[in-house]
Amino acid sequence: MTMVDELLITPVIAWASRTGVVERFRTNWDIRLVTAVGRFVVAVLAILALQAVQTLIYALPLFVLLGHLWHERWVRTREEREAWQNLAAATEKFTGVDLDVVLREAVIRGTKLFSADLLEVEVWLGMSQRLVRGAETITYDGDPVNAPPDSSGVYAVALHGYQGRRDIGALRLRFRNQVKVSDREQAMVASYAAALDTAVRNAAAYRQLGEATAAHAHAAAHDALTGLANRRELERELTAALANPASLDSRIAVMLLDLRHFKEVNDALGHLAGDRVLVQVAERLSGAAGPNDLVTRFGGDEFAVLLRSAFRPARVEARARRVLKSLAEPLEVDGLPILVEANGGLALALDPQDEPGPAAGTGEATPVSSTPAAHEGAADTTPGPAFRSDPQAWLTELMRRADVAMYQAKRTSQPLVCYTMARDPADRERLTLAGQLPRAVSEREFILHFQPIVDLASGEVLGAEALARWRHPTRGQLEPRWFLDLLERSAQLPAFTAAVLDDALSAATMWRAAGHDLSVSVNISARSLLDTNLPRQVLEALDRHGTEPERLCLELTETLALSQLETVDQVLTRLHDIGVRLALDDFGTGFSSLAVLSRIPVHQLKIDRSFVLALRDLDISAGTDPVADADTISQAKAVVRSTVQLGRTLDLTVVAEGIEAESQRRLLWELGCAAGQGHLFARAEPPERLLAALTTGVGGRPGTAADPMTGDPTVVQLRPPRASGRGRSGR
């Protein structure tokens, strides 16, 4: 009968539960086998027991009932355990962070778990809604409004939001026929839905985080107005390309563009119209560039194009001109035709000019020195190996070259200029020199020459200004214009400043020992004023050489902006308290003003050489314009006279720089200027040679650099003090 029961009942159950007959036979086959064997064993034992003791027939129903109850409990417990195990296995896939995967797995696994005809998950995230429906496969995934209707019976459970907030969706089981869901099945569906809503919330949060991260990354790499990549993205792409030899095999180039007439558009039509112009320019440049090229906007009216696959210079130049030509036709803004053209500067990453050989020495490069040693080392200045080993340095050099070419295009009103070394010799040399600064500072290649500061009336030498020179091992002696700005931007500045102070005070000690008690002036970089260790450094140098603080004068430049900083105030106050003297260099130019004098406790003003140069005699025979010269001299006189008057009012010494002719000396003297320096008295020279000149003097007068002035000045003269001006005692 057991076999007959299985053959007759199982197909009926399979039909009722909409499962396959074979699958139904396989389901719980072990339980059915144990049940059949158990029935057989119980029947055999009952027959044997009745044969032995017939009165046991009255207890047999009780034993059968107990066995049946135990069996039913065991079956239910096993089915319960397996059901929850299946639920746990089904929800394991919910641990992912991909919302698409979570929803697909929820539909497919839930259909099998609950024997539903269809299962659908609807989620409401933000302003969007999504419905995923299916059984063994997904049959619909999209907006619930567009989902095909389904009239089958449904059992729905809500997907709850975080900590009881509004629901985020629903889980629905669909059946062809009406079914009754048991308490256990309801609990399982509720547990399944709870696991699902947690997974949906996590996946949605992860997706939002990813979208926010992508949006921030996109915003950081793109221009908000035009949608083009920005400078940061160009530099990232370019650095990666320069670091990849494979990409360099096909060559790359950079073109910088600056729009012409864009300021006029902003001024005439307003910034909104200017923004629309920039958007149209971006569209045209993008349309004209190649599919692999990168068009970027740096800001304002500056754009750049990274040109890839630039196999030949002539070919990449043609491509660059095609991009520029896209702006030849007028743009239309608010119905107005507007012509906005551009100047472009083009630089190749692998420029043939960089390669060793004859090309590296061609062009009209100006040598940094006329000494033979300089020319002997010129062949070693090619920057190829120096910057190609570092992609970041290569990037900086490439962008600089494109910038140089662009400004050449603007100056010459050309649409496009390609970078050539012949037009940019200085910066090429300076790049090489910058890499040699650490060695130069550590090996004391920098030396000092001194130019005397002279009393204009008597010709007596009052002090000397220290001027740095670089005694380069292969290029000879280099003047400050080749290295000072490089030093100011480098980490070598503090060590350089310490060495200059030490050498300057050493020279002053030598002169003092020979009977010439001169003050010494040292130029201090604006950046050094941000170093709080500078006063201690100065004091240690003074103590080391036994020099009185008032015999050292520190010349300051470009202090207008820096004087507003608290750190600079502290440094200058400490220097003043030490007793060293402070001079304001280049007075009368844009780098200094009366506002600075109200904050910095200076003792000396140095009139800029540009005003001294203008104080020349009229020379009509030389072809100069007498009207222009008269105006220039008049303006220069006004600056000198006002500076001298200011110095008298504030008790400051006034020193004129760049005196080259006796006529300039006399005119300055007559205007009331007390001291000066320049080639008229002496060029900058080593300390030993200056000492020899002081010993000899002029006209048999040791310690002088010029004959005394004759005649009477037009203003009352104030003899300059030996210490370069008394100055103010406080701030």
ChimeraX attribute file (.defattr): number of C-alpha atoms within 10 A of each C-alpha:
attribute: neighborCount
match mode: 1-to-1
recipient: residues
	/A:1	7
	/A:2	14
	/A:3	9
	/A:4	8
	/A:5	9
	/A:6	13
	/A:7	12
	/A:8	11
	/A:9	11
	/A:10	15
	/A:11	17
	/A:12	14
	/A:13	15
	/A:14	16
	/A:15	12
	/A:16	9
	/A:17	12
	/A:18	14
	/A:19	13
	/A:20	13
	/A:21	15
	/A:22	11
	/A:23	10
	/A:24	18
	/A:25	16
	/A:26	11
	/A:27	11
	/A:28	12
	/A:29	11
	/A:30	10
	/A:31	14
	/A:32	16
	/A:33	12
	/A:34	12
	/A:35	16
	/A:36	15
	/A:37	13
	/A:38	14
	/A:39	16
	/A:40	13
	/A:41	11
	/A:42	16
	/A:43	13
	/A:44	11
	/A:45	12
	/A:46	17
	/A:47	13
	/A:48	12
	/A:49	15
	/A:50	14
	/A:51	12
	/A:52	10
	/A:53	10
	/A:54	11
	/A:55	11
	/A:56	13
	/A:57	14
	/A:58	10
	/A:59	9
	/A:60	15
	/A:61	11
	/A:62	11
	/A:63	13
	/A:64	15
	/A:65	11
	/A:66	12
	/A:67	15
	/A:68	14
	/A:69	12
	/A:70	11
	/A:71	16
	/A:72	12
	/A:73	12
	/A:74	13
	/A:75	16
	/A:76	11
	/A:77	12
	/A:78	12
	/A:79	13
	/A:80	13
	/A:81	12
	/A:82	12
	/A:83	17
	/A:84	14
	/A:85	12
	/A:86	15
	/A:87	20
	/A:88	14
	/A:89	13
	/A:90	18
	/A:91	21
	/A:92	12
	/A:93	18
	/A:94	23
	/A:95	15
	/A:96	15
	/A:97	18
	/A:98	16
	/A:99	19
	/A:100	15
	/A:101	13
	/A:102	19
	/A:103	26
	/A:104	22
	/A:105	20
	/A:106	27
	/A:107	25
	/A:108	20
	/A:109	20
	/A:110	27
	/A:111	21
	/A:112	16
	/A:113	17
	/A:114	17
	/A:115	17
	/A:116	19
	/A:117	19
	/A:118	26
	/A:119	28
	/A:120	27
	/A:121	25
	/A:122	22
	/A:123	24
	/A:124	14
	/A:125	15
	/A:126	8
	/A:127	5
	/A:128	8
	/A:129	15
	/A:130	17
	/A:131	21
	/A:132	23
	/A:133	24
	/A:134	20
	/A:135	20
	/A:136	16
	/A:137	13
	/A:138	17
	/A:139	13
	/A:140	15
	/A:141	19
	/A:142	13
	/A:143	14
	/A:144	16
	/A:145	10
	/A:146	10
	/A:147	15
	/A:148	8
	/A:149	8
	/A:150	10
	/A:151	8
	/A:152	13
	/A:153	15
	/A:154	20
	/A:155	17
	/A:156	17
	/A:157	18
	/A:158	18
	/A:159	26
	/A:160	19
	/A:161	15
	/A:162	12
	/A:163	6
	/A:164	7
	/A:165	8
	/A:166	10
	/A:167	15
	/A:168	19
	/A:169	21
	/A:170	19
	/A:171	28
	/A:172	22
	/A:173	23
	/A:174	23
	/A:175	17
	/A:176	14
	/A:177	10
	/A:178	11
	/A:179	11
	/A:180	9
	/A:181	12
	/A:182	9
	/A:183	9
	/A:184	12
	/A:185	13
	/A:186	14
	/A:187	12
	/A:188	17
	/A:189	23
	/A:190	17
	/A:191	16
	/A:192	21
	/A:193	25
	/A:194	17
	/A:195	19
	/A:196	24
	/A:197	24
	/A:198	17
	/A:199	23
	/A:200	27
	/A:201	20
	/A:202	18
	/A:203	22
	/A:204	18
	/A:205	15
	/A:206	16
	/A:207	15
	/A:208	12
	/A:209	12
	/A:210	12
	/A:211	12
	/A:212	12
	/A:213	12
	/A:214	12
	/A:215	12
	/A:216	12
	/A:217	11
	/A:218	15
	/A:219	14
	/A:220	15
	/A:221	19
	/A:222	21
	/A:223	18
	/A:224	13
	/A:225	13
	/A:226	18
	/A:227	16
	/A:228	21
	/A:229	23
	/A:230	23
	/A:231	20
	/A:232	15
	/A:233	18
	/A:234	22
	/A:235	16
	/A:236	14
	/A:237	14
	/A:238	25
	/A:239	18
	/A:240	15
	/A:241	19
	/A:242	23
	/A:243	18
	/A:244	12
	/A:245	11
	/A:246	10
	/A:247	14
	/A:248	18
	/A:249	12
	/A:250	13
	/A:251	22
	/A:252	24
	/A:253	27
	/A:254	27
	/A:255	30
	/A:256	27
	/A:257	28
	/A:258	22
	/A:259	19
	/A:260	16
	/A:261	14
	/A:262	20
	/A:263	15
	/A:264	12
	/A:265	19
	/A:266	15
	/A:267	11
	/A:268	11
	/A:269	13
	/A:270	12
	/A:271	13
	/A:272	11
	/A:273	16
	/A:274	21
	/A:275	17
	/A:276	17
	/A:277	22
	/A:278	22
	/A:279	15
	/A:280	17
	/A:281	21
	/A:282	20
	/A:283	16
	/A:284	17
	/A:285	22
	/A:286	19
	/A:287	13
	/A:288	19
	/A:289	20
	/A:290	17
	/A:291	10
	/A:292	10
	/A:293	17
	/A:294	22
	/A:295	24
	/A:296	27
	/A:297	26
	/A:298	18
	/A:299	11
	/A:300	13
	/A:301	19
	/A:302	16
	/A:303	25
	/A:304	25
	/A:305	25
	/A:306	22
	/A:307	24
	/A:308	21
	/A:309	17
	/A:310	20
	/A:311	15
	/A:312	14
	/A:313	18
	/A:314	10
	/A:315	12
	/A:316	23
	/A:317	21
	/A:318	11
	/A:319	17
	/A:320	24
	/A:321	17
	/A:322	14
	/A:323	21
	/A:324	21
	/A:325	16
	/A:326	19
	/A:327	20
	/A:328	12
	/A:329	12
	/A:330	13
	/A:331	17
	/A:332	13
	/A:333	14
	/A:334	9
	/A:335	7
	/A:336	9
	/A:337	11
	/A:338	16
	/A:339	16
	/A:340	19
	/A:341	21
	/A:342	26
	/A:343	25
	/A:344	32
	/A:345	28
	/A:346	33
	/A:347	28
	/A:348	25
	/A:349	23
	/A:350	21
	/A:351	18
	/A:352	13
	/A:353	20
	/A:354	16
	/A:355	14
	/A:356	14
	/A:357	12
	/A:358	9
	/A:359	12
	/A:360	20
	/A:361	17
	/A:362	11
	/A:363	14
	/A:364	11
	/A:365	15
	/A:366	13
	/A:367	14
	/A:368	19
	/A:369	14
	/A:370	12
	/A:371	13
	/A:372	12
	/A:373	15
	/A:374	19
	/A:375	16
	/A:376	12
	/A:377	13
	/A:378	17
	/A:379	13
	/A:380	12
	/A:381	16
	/A:382	20
	/A:383	18
	/A:384	16
	/A:385	10
	/A:386	14
	/A:387	18
	/A:388	17
	/A:389	12
	/A:390	13
	/A:391	17
	/A:392	18
	/A:393	15
	/A:394	21
	/A:395	22
	/A:396	13
	/A:397	20
	/A:398	23
	/A:399	24
	/A:400	15
	/A:401	26
	/A:402	25
	/A:403	22
	/A:404	22
	/A:405	26
	/A:406	28
	/A:407	19
	/A:408	20
	/A:409	22
	/A:410	20
	/A:411	10
	/A:412	12
	/A:413	13
	/A:414	15
	/A:415	18
	/A:416	24
	/A:417	24
	/A:418	20
	/A:419	23
	/A:420	17
	/A:421	20
	/A:422	15
	/A:423	15
	/A:424	17
	/A:425	16
	/A:426	15
	/A:427	16
	/A:428	16
	/A:429	19
	/A:430	17
	/A:431	18
	/A:432	16
	/A:433	17
	/A:434	17
	/A:435	14
	/A:436	12
	/A:437	22
	/A:438	18
	/A:439	11
	/A:440	19
	/A:441	18
	/A:442	13
	/A:443	9
	/A:444	14
	/A:445	15
	/A:446	20
	/A:447	17
	/A:448	20
	/A:449	20
	/A:450	25
	/A:451	24
	/A:452	29
	/A:453	28
	/A:454	27
	/A:455	27
	/A:456	29
	/A:457	23
	/A:458	17
	/A:459	22
	/A:460	23
	/A:461	28
	/A:462	24
	/A:463	26
	/A:464	25
	/A:465	22
	/A:466	26
	/A:467	20
	/A:468	21
	/A:469	19
	/A:470	22
	/A:471	17
	/A:472	16
	/A:473	12
	/A:474	15
	/A:475	20
	/A:476	19
	/A:477	20
	/A:478	17
	/A:479	15
	/A:480	14
	/A:481	9
	/A:482	18
	/A:483	17
	/A:484	16
	/A:485	13
	/A:486	19
	/A:487	20
	/A:488	16
	/A:489	11
	/A:490	14
	/A:491	12
	/A:492	17
	/A:493	20
	/A:494	19
	/A:495	12
	/A:496	21
	/A:497	20
	/A:498	15
	/A:499	18
	/A:500	22
	/A:501	22
	/A:502	18
	/A:503	18
	/A:504	25
	/A:505	24
	/A:506	19
	/A:507	24
	/A:508	24
	/A:509	18
	/A:510	15
	/A:511	21
	/A:512	15
	/A:513	10
	/A:514	12
	/A:515	13
	/A:516	19
	/A:517	19
	/A:518	23
	/A:519	28
	/A:520	26
	/A:521	27
	/A:522	23
	/A:523	21
	/A:524	18
	/A:525	21
	/A:526	19
	/A:527	15
	/A:528	17
	/A:529	22
	/A:530	18
	/A:531	13
	/A:532	15
	/A:533	12
	/A:534	20
	/A:535	21
	/A:536	14
	/A:537	15
	/A:538	21
	/A:539	17
	/A:540	14
	/A:541	21
	/A:542	20
	/A:543	11
	/A:544	12
	/A:545	15
	/A:546	12
	/A:547	18
	/A:548	14
	/A:549	20
	/A:550	19
	/A:551	21
	/A:552	26
	/A:553	26
	/A:554	24
	/A:555	22
	/A:556	21
	/A:557	18
	/A:558	19
	/A:559	22
	/A:560	19
	/A:561	11
	/A:562	17
	/A:563	20
	/A:564	12
	/A:565	13
	/A:566	11
	/A:567	15
	/A:568	21
	/A:569	18
	/A:570	15
	/A:571	20
	/A:572	23
	/A:573	17
	/A:574	16
	/A:575	21
	/A:576	23
	/A:577	14
	/A:578	16
	/A:579	16
	/A:580	21
	/A:581	26
	/A:582	28
	/A:583	28
	/A:584	26
	/A:585	23
	/A:586	22
	/A:587	26
	/A:588	21
	/A:589	14
	/A:590	9
	/A:591	15
	/A:592	19
	/A:593	14
	/A:594	11
	/A:595	10
	/A:596	19
	/A:597	18
	/A:598	11
	/A:599	15
	/A:600	23
	/A:601	22
	/A:602	29
	/A:603	27
	/A:604	27
	/A:605	26
	/A:606	21
	/A:607	25
	/A:608	19
	/A:609	18
	/A:610	14
	/A:611	24
	/A:612	25
	/A:613	17
	/A:614	18
	/A:615	26
	/A:616	19
	/A:617	13
	/A:618	15
	/A:619	11
	/A:620	10
	/A:621	7
	/A:622	7
	/A:623	7
	/A:624	11
	/A:625	12
	/A:626	12
	/A:627	10
	/A:628	11
	/A:629	18
	/A:630	16
	/A:631	12
	/A:632	17
	/A:633	20
	/A:634	13
	/A:635	15
	/A:636	19
	/A:637	19
	/A:638	14
	/A:639	19
	/A:640	24
	/A:641	17
	/A:642	14
	/A:643	23
	/A:644	23
	/A:645	17
	/A:646	16
	/A:647	20
	/A:648	14
	/A:649	9
	/A:650	16
	/A:651	15
	/A:652	24
	/A:653	28
	/A:654	29
	/A:655	28
	/A:656	27
	/A:657	22
	/A:658	18
	/A:659	21
	/A:660	17
	/A:661	17
	/A:662	13
	/A:663	13
	/A:664	20
	/A:665	26
	/A:666	18
	/A:667	18
	/A:668	25
	/A:669	23
	/A:670	19
	/A:671	21
	/A:672	24
	/A:673	30
	/A:674	24
	/A:675	28
	/A:676	27
	/A:677	27
	/A:678	20
	/A:679	14
	/A:680	16
	/A:681	23
	/A:682	19
	/A:683	14
	/A:684	20
	/A:685	16
	/A:686	16
	/A:687	22
	/A:688	14
	/A:689	13
	/A:690	21
	/A:691	21
	/A:692	13
	/A:693	16
	/A:694	22
	/A:695	18
	/A:696	15
	/A:697	19
	/A:698	17
	/A:699	11
	/A:700	10
	/A:701	15
	/A:702	16
	/A:703	23
	/A:704	24
	/A:705	26
	/A:706	21
	/A:707	17
	/A:708	15
	/A:709	16
	/A:710	9
	/A:711	6
	/A:712	10
	/A:713	16
	/A:714	11
	/A:715	11
	/A:716	11
	/A:717	15
	/A:718	12
	/A:719	16
	/A:720	21
	/A:721	14
	/A:722	16
	/A:723	22
	/A:724	29
	/A:725	22
	/A:726	18
	/A:727	19
	/A:728	14
	/A:729	11
	/A:730	10
	/A:731	11
